[in-house]
Amino acid sequence: MIKFLPAALISRFRHLIDSVRHFDWSSLKHLSKDDVLTALKNPRWHKPIAIIFGILVAIHVIKNDVIAPYMKAHFALSIDAIEVHPLTVPLESQLVGQTRSPQSVAIYTRVSGFLDKQVYQEGSWVNAGDILFEMDKRPFVVQLDAAKAALVSQEASLRTATLTLNRIKPLAAAKALSQQDLDTATGNFLRAQAGVDQARANVESAQLNLEYCTIRSPISGLASVRKQALGTYLQTGSPNSELTVVNQMDPMWVYFSVSEDQMLNVNRLLEQKQLNATSLTDLDVTLTMSDHTLYPYTGKIGFADVLYNVDTGTRLMRAVFPNPNSVLQQGQFVTATIIGLVQQNVYLVPQAAVQQSNQGAYVWVVDPENRVHSRTVIPGYWNGPNWVINAGLNPGERVVISNVLRMSPNQLVKTNLVKAPAPQPVRLPTPPAENQKPNPYGPGAQIKSEINQAQDPKQQPMPVAPPTAPKLLPPKEVPVSPGMPAAPSPVPETLQAPSPRAAQ
């Protein structure tokens, strides 16, 4: 390295080294601090000190500005490089999504009353029609009995009005009674018949209210926590009338947003028939859970919004996934990947080769003279451990993938070409075996239990026999004269209406 320095500078270095070598350093042991300060104040020492300081500065400058560039320019650094060529790479864009149940039904009370019993286990699976809660039925049993009694009374009035009308009709025809008497009897008959219809409607309404005391699940799914305490008075239409929520679990929806660029890529691939699909809804989607495991089932896009979000420039999509074991829960955050998307004429570069600066991402490219130059690139998505470079490289160029932190512009390198990375396919899920045990909280198992928490056994309601609707015998038609209006409903001959209280 010394032979490349100027001869005059080499002579000065040798003279300095000889002076230092023959100097009597032992004489300095007897010097005190005051002696050193006094010597430095002596003008005859100023010039030697300045010379020594100048030599040290010259050595530093020569080392950094002369020797280092010369070494970089004339001594090659061994590096590994790859030769890049355009590739067709599977597009594995990570789309953040959230699960949502197709049916999330809030269970409300349909009648006002006291919450009497809870007949399900919180967080368990319930089938459509299973009983969730029971209200206090006693007031509604009384209302049903009163409605049935009113129906019997109205039917008796209808029978009396019918008999009266049948007696007046022949007398009026024989002019023994006036037309007004006939009209009055006819009106009484019609009013009695309307009263029967209203009483029957009241019985049906009371019967419905009694049935509403037994609150059932309208769908099959997982039942959430109970929101009201037992013994609470619930009023229909009030905020406290919600009891719980039942979520349908199979299938499960996943909502995610796709950017405009991705949508253009999808539409282009569909038009060029490069995808195994004819429309957007035929594309498959995979899910990655929060613990980076792959969900074992593949879903399909079932909905794509027709409008873009003007704030984010994205389009909302929904994929449908089978969820037989209830692995996916309502409100989970997952990562969705659309299968089948590709990028053409792009380059793959290892992660270590791409550096960042104030101007953006760049790589080191080796020219034909084995000197490196920085090149600004536009990276896209990931493909395994490699960057997908959308622009900035040319076919056949050599990209440095090792010792990138030791590179400098115009650096001479000794290139060792290694195998370029190949595109990695998108991971596909493996469905579980058919004999796998079902999730105990899924449709494969039933969990039923009777829970009546925070309730005194002495306050348990008395058992009530199930109410029965009135049973009517076949009616007998009422004879009507040609001048009489036809009756809108038949008149019952016999009525059997057992009261529920009699069964007690």
Buried (B, 14 or more C-beta within 10 A) or exposed (E): EEEEBEEEBEEBBEEEEEEEEEEEEEEEEEEEEEEEEEEEEEEEEEEEEEEEEEBEEBEEEBEEEBBEEBEBEEEBBEBBBBBBEEBEBBBBBEBEBBBBBBEBBEBBBBBBBBBBBBBBBEEBBBEEEBBBBBBBBBBBBBBBBEBBBBBBEBBEBBBEBBBBBBEBBEEBEEEEBEEEBBEBBBEBBBBBBBBBBEBBEBBEEBBEBBBBBBBBBEBBBBBBEBBBEBEBEBEEEEEBBBBBBBBBBBBBBBBBBBBEEBBEBBEEBBEEEBBEBEEBBEBBBBBBBEEEEBBBBBBBBBEBBEEBEEEEEBBBBBBBBBBBBBBBBBEBEBBBBBBBBBBEEBBBBBEBBBBEEEEEBBBBBBEEEBBBBBBEBEBBBBBBEBBBBBEBBEEEBBBBBBBBEEBEEEBBBEBEEEEBBEBBEBEEBEEEEEEEEEBEBBBBEEEEEEEBEEBEEEEEEEEBEEBBEBEBEEEEEBEBEEEBEEBEEBBBEEBEBEBBEEEE
